[in-house]
Amino acid sequence: MATKIPRELPDEDEPISANVIDAIATAMETDPLELSPPLYYSIDLAALDRLFRTKSPTTVRFDYNGRDVTVQGDGTVSVGDPPPDRA
């Protein structure tokens, strides 16, 4: 089961990567600054921000620490549960 964190698409001053970081930290019940490994090991955050500058039907999926993360054009971020061996 995935944890869905619906959020409005950030304005031009706030990148979508901030939503992604917050959603992953919420799903993992940790402080965003304590995410380990760092998120940039899994995805290029600057490229993600460029993709989501405008509202579009874009969807990006990637793996972070064994969890499936999905980012949708409307700003919704879903973070999957960890595999049983990592729970």
N, C-alpha and C positions, 0 to 999 in steps of 0.2 A: 504494500500500500504506500502511496506517495503522499508526502506532505505538500499541499498546495498553498502557496503564499500569494494570494491575489494582491496586486499593488497597481496603482496607476502608473502608466508610463512616466518615467521621470521627465521633468522639464529639461530644457536645453542645458541648464547649469548642473544637473545631476545625472551622471551616467547610469545606464542600466546595470553596469557591473556592481554598483552600490546595492541595488535590489538583490542581485544574485548572491553577493556576500552575506547580506542580512538573512536571506532565505536559508542558505546553507547553515549559517550559524544557528538560526532558530531550530532547524530540523535536527541539528547535532547537539542542541542544548549547550552551546558554548559561546564565548565572547568572539565577535568577529575577528578581533586581533589575535586570537589564539587558535585560529584554524591551522591545522597541521595535516598534511603538508600545505604550503601556501597555495592559494587557488591558481596563481599564475603557472604552476607546474602542470595544470590540467588544461588551461585554455588561455589564449592571448586576450587579456581583458581589454586592451586598446582596440583590437579588431572587433570584439564583441560590441563595444560602445559605438564604433563606427557603423556597424550593421543595424543597430537599433536607434539611430538618431531620429528617424521618422517613423510614424506609425505605419506598419506594413504587415503583410501576412507571413513574415519571416518566423521560422521556428528553428532553434538551435538546440541540439542535444549533445551532452558530453558526460563523461564519467568523472566523478570526483570522489576519491577515496572509497571506491566500491559502490557509490550511489549514483543512480541515473539522474541527471539534472536536465530539465527542459525549460527553455526560456522562449516565451511566445511574444509576438509582436505587440500584443496589448499590455505587456508588462507583467504578465503572470509568470511566476517561477514555480516549478514543481520539483521537489527533491524526493527521490525514491528512498525507501527504507534500505538499510544496509543488508548485505547477504547474511544468512544465518551465522556463518562463521565469524562475522565481524560485529554482530549485534552486542 
